[in-house]
Amino acid sequence: MSEYILNLLPLEEGELAEFEAVAPDAVHVRAHRSTVTPEQLAAATVIFGWPKAEDMKQAVKLKWFQTMWAGTDEYMGKLPEGVLFTSSSGSNSRSVAENMLSSLMALCRRLPAYRDNQRAHVWRDEGPAKTILNGTVLVAGAGHVGADFAKLCQGLGARTIGLKRTVAGPIEGFDEVRTIAELDALLPQADVVALVMPHSPQTVGMFNAQRISLMKDDAVLISSGRGSVLDQDALAEAMRAGKLWGAALDVTNPEPLPADSPLWDTPRLLLTPHVAGGMHLDITRRLCVEMALDNLRRYLAGEKLKNIVK
């Protein structure tokens, strides 16, 4: 039986033909998550893209699904039994890493305060700035995003330490790779702490009031993994008391952030609405397409796929 490939990726002109060239005997159907039909889902043996999780139960013939995101939480327990599940892990690493660095530099140079002054028509020097030159950047989560961010920080003269559950060897971008069990011992040394941990039962609330207290008073906290990792109320309370130079959160729990959250009015805190990754850069979109094409070649050849979700 030929494959029925339902392609929900944000393809541009000519890109569907690339999939047809890789799998010329397959049926290729291009659709959008908001307009995909039950009939298309029911016929699909392969799906690429971002279907609605609640619709996946209709994909009764599905053999393989590759989401266009690195995160896979929304599909857990929603796929038909026995379906091969792969992600696009690494596709938005550059995008998130650049956003993290941009937020870090903005905080170091007090740019949010100067923007506030501009809006208020106030001409005022906000005082000393901060540099990461010769500083220590501690990254909790030494995966694709963490490594790309660390590499950018190295380029600005920082020493970088990556934390993982298990250490199998060196990782480009990090001067050292240590285990996450060493987090508490390393926090007092860090000038910048970056959280890029996934959501899991082990990471929920991991960065709590106690760990915030272990940070330097003038350290910077960056959170761009999952909002559930950080105790937001503890962060807001600590920063209102003068702890930390600043913090930048691109992820919160929940999302959207409720209007009554103390984070909105926390001083020296920069908030962005989960926009570091996604499809904000075309290089991310194109890399998702290339990852799907590569895995499609592997799938048809009977080879092991990349980014298998366990």
C-alpha positions in Angstrom: 0.0 0.0 0.0 1.4 3.4 -0.9 1.8 6.0 1.8 -0.7 8.8 2.2 1.4 11.8 3.4 -0.6 14.6 5.0 1.6 17.6 5.0 0.6 20.4 7.4 4.0 22.1 7.4 4.1 25.8 6.4 5.4 25.1 2.9 6.4 27.7 0.4 6.2 27.5 -3.4 8.1 24.5 -4.7 8.6 22.7 -1.4 5.7 20.2 -1.8 7.5 19.1 -5.0 10.6 18.2 -2.8 8.5 15.7 -0.8 7.0 14.3 -4.0 10.5 13.8 -5.4 11.5 11.9 -2.3 8.4 9.7 -2.2 7.1 9.6 -5.8 4.8 6.7 -5.2 3.0 8.3 -2.3 -0.2 10.3 -2.2 0.8 13.9 -1.1 -1.9 16.1 0.4 -1.1 19.6 1.6 -3.4 21.1 4.2 -3.6 23.5 7.2 -4.3 22.5 10.8 -7.4 24.7 10.8 -8.9 23.3 7.6 -7.7 19.7 7.6 -10.7 17.3 7.2 -11.6 14.2 9.1 -11.3 12.3 5.8 -7.7 13.4 5.3 -6.8 12.5 8.8 -8.4 9.1 8.5 -6.5 8.3 5.3 -3.1 9.5 6.4 -0.3 7.0 7.1 2.3 9.8 7.6 1.6 13.3 9.0 4.0 16.2 9.1 3.4 19.5 10.9 1.2 20.7 13.7 -2.3 19.0 13.8 -4.6 19.7 16.7 -3.9 17.1 19.4 -7.5 16.3 19.9 -7.9 15.5 16.2 -5.2 12.8 16.2 -7.6 10.1 17.3 -9.1 10.3 13.8 -5.8 9.2 12.2 -6.7 5.5 12.4 -4.2 4.5 9.7 -1.3 6.6 11.0 2.1 4.9 11.1 4.4 7.9 11.6 3.9 11.5 12.8 6.6 14.2 12.9 5.6 17.4 14.6 7.2 20.6 13.4 8.0 21.7 17.0 10.7 20.6 19.4 8.2 20.3 22.2 5.9 17.2 22.2 3.9 17.6 25.4 0.6 18.3 23.8 0.6 15.0 21.9 1.4 12.7 24.8 -1.4 10.2 25.2 -3.2 11.6 22.2 -1.7 9.4 19.4 -3.1 6.1 18.2 -1.2 3.2 19.8 1.9 2.1 18.0 2.5 5.3 16.1 6.1 6.2 15.5 6.6 9.8 16.8 9.4 12.2 15.9 10.0 15.8 16.6 11.8 18.7 15.0 14.1 19.1 17.9 16.9 21.6 17.1 15.0 23.4 14.4 14.5 26.6 16.4 17.7 26.5 18.4 19.3 29.5 16.7 16.1 31.5 17.0 15.7 30.8 20.8 19.4 31.3 21.4 19.4 34.7 19.7 16.3 35.8 21.6 17.9 34.7 24.9 21.1 36.7 24.1 19.1 39.7 23.0 17.2 39.7 26.3 20.4 39.2 28.3 22.1 42.1 26.6 19.0 44.3 27.0 19.0 43.7 30.7 22.7 44.1 31.1 22.5 47.6 29.4 19.2 48.5 31.2 17.4 49.0 27.8 13.9 48.3 29.3 14.4 51.1 31.7 15.6 53.5 29.0 12.6 52.5 26.9 10.3 53.3 29.8 12.1 56.7 30.1 11.6 57.4 26.4 7.9 56.8 26.7 7.7 59.1 29.7 9.9 61.7 27.9 12.5 61.4 30.7 16.2 62.0 29.9 18.1 60.2 32.7 21.2 58.1 33.1 20.1 54.8 34.7 23.6 54.1 36.1 26.1 51.3 35.8 25.7 48.6 33.1 26.8 45.0 33.2 28.9 42.8 30.9 29.3 39.0 30.6 32.9 39.4 29.6 34.9 37.1 31.9 31.6 36.1 33.6 30.2 32.6 34.1 27.1 31.6 32.3 25.3 28.5 33.7 22.9 26.8 31.4 20.5 24.3 32.9 19.6 22.2 29.9 22.6 21.5 27.6 20.6 20.5 24.6 20.4 22.2 21.2 19.1 25.5 22.4 21.4 25.6 25.5 24.5 24.8 23.4 23.7 27.5 20.8 23.1 30.1 23.5 26.3 29.1 25.2 28.3 29.4 22.0 27.0 32.9 21.5 28.0 33.8 25.1 31.5 32.3 24.5 31.8 34.7 21.6 31.3 37.6 24.0 34.0 36.3 26.3 32.0 34.4 28.9 32.9 31.0 30.5 30.0 28.6 30.0 28.9 25.6 32.0 26.2 23.2 30.8 24.1 21.0 33.0 22.6 17.6 31.9 21.1 14.7 33.7 24.0 12.5 32.5 27.3 13.6 31.0 28.6 11.6 28.1 31.4 13.9 27.0 32.1 17.5 25.8 29.5 19.6 24.0 30.4 22.4 21.6 29.6 25.7 23.2 30.4 24.7 26.8 33.7 25.0 28.6 32.4 22.5 31.0 29.5 20.0 31.1 28.3 18.9 34.6 25.4 17.0 35.9 22.1 18.7 36.9 22.7 17.3 40.4 25.5 19.9 40.8 23.1 22.8 40.2 23.0 24.1 43.8 26.8 24.1 44.1 27.2 26.0 40.9 24.5 28.7 41.3 26.5 30.9 43.6 29.3 31.1 40.9 27.0 32.1 38.0 26.7 35.6 36.7 23.9 34.4 34.3 21.6 31.4 34.8 19.7 30.2 31.8 16.8 27.7 32.1 16.1 25.7 29.0 14.7 22.6 30.7 11.8 20.6 29.3 8.5 20.1 31.1 8.5 16.9 33.1 7.5 15.7 36.6 11.1 16.0 37.6 11.5 19.7 36.4 8.2 21.2 37.6 9.0 23.8 40.2 12.7 22.8 40.1 13.9 26.4 40.2 12.3 27.5 43.4 12.8 30.1 46.1 15.7 28.3 47.6 17.6 28.1 44.4 16.8 31.7 43.5 18.4 32.6 46.9 21.6 30.8 46.0 22.1 33.1 43.0 24.3 36.1 43.2 22.4 39.3 44.1 23.5 40.8 40.8 23.0 37.8 38.6 20.7 37.6 35.6 18.1 34.8 35.1 16.9 33.8 31.7 14.0 31.3 31.2 13.2 30.1 27.7 12.4 26.4 28.2 9.1 25.7 29.9 7.4 28.0 32.3 6.6 25.1 34.7 10.3 24.9 35.7 10.3 28.2 37.5 8.4 29.2 40.7 7.2 32.6 39.4 5.8 33.8 42.6 9.1 33.2 44.3 10.9 35.0 41.6 8.6 38.1 41.8 9.0 38.2 45.6 12.8 37.9 45.4 13.1 40.6 42.7 10.8 43.0 44.6 13.1 42.6 47.5 16.1 43.6 45.3 17.4 40.2 44.4 19.0 39.8 40.9 20.2 42.4 38.4 17.3 41.3 36.1 15.4 38.4 34.6 13.9 37.7 31.2 11.1 35.2 30.8 9.9 34.0 27.4 7.8 31.2 29.0 5.4 31.3 31.8 2.9 29.0 33.6 0.2 29.3 32.5 0.2 30.9 29.0 -1.1 33.5 28.4 0.0 35.0 31.6 -3.0 36.0 33.7 -3.6 39.8 34.1 -3.3 39.6 37.9 0.1 37.9 37.8 2.7 39.7 39.9 5.2 39.2 37.1 3.7 42.1 35.0 4.8 44.7 37.5 8.0 43.1 38.8 10.9 45.5 38.5 13.8 44.7 36.2 11.8 41.8 34.6 11.5 41.5 30.8 8.5 39.5 29.6 7.9 38.2 26.1 4.9 35.9 25.1 6.7 32.7 24.1 8.0 34.2 20.9 11.7 33.2 21.1 11.2 30.2 18.8 8.2 29.2 16.7 8.3 30.3 13.0 9.5 33.8 13.7 12.6 33.2 11.6 12.4 31.6 8.1 15.5 29.6 8.8 13.5 27.7 11.4 10.7 27.0 9.0 13.1 25.8 6.3 15.0 23.6 8.8 11.7 21.9 9.8 11.1 21.1 6.1 14.6 19.8 5.7 14.3 17.6 8.8 11.0 16.2 7.5 12.6 15.4 4.1 15.6 13.7 5.7 13.4 11.6 7.9 11.1 10.7 5.0 14.1 9.4 3.1 15.1 7.3 6.2 11.5 6.1 6.7 11.2 4.9 3.1 14.7 3.2 3.3 13.8 1.4 6.5 16.5 3.3 8.5 16.3 4.7 12.0 14.6 8.1 12.1 16.1 11.1 13.9 14.5 12.8 16.9 12.4 9.8 18.0 10.2 10.7 20.9 10.3 8.0 23.5 
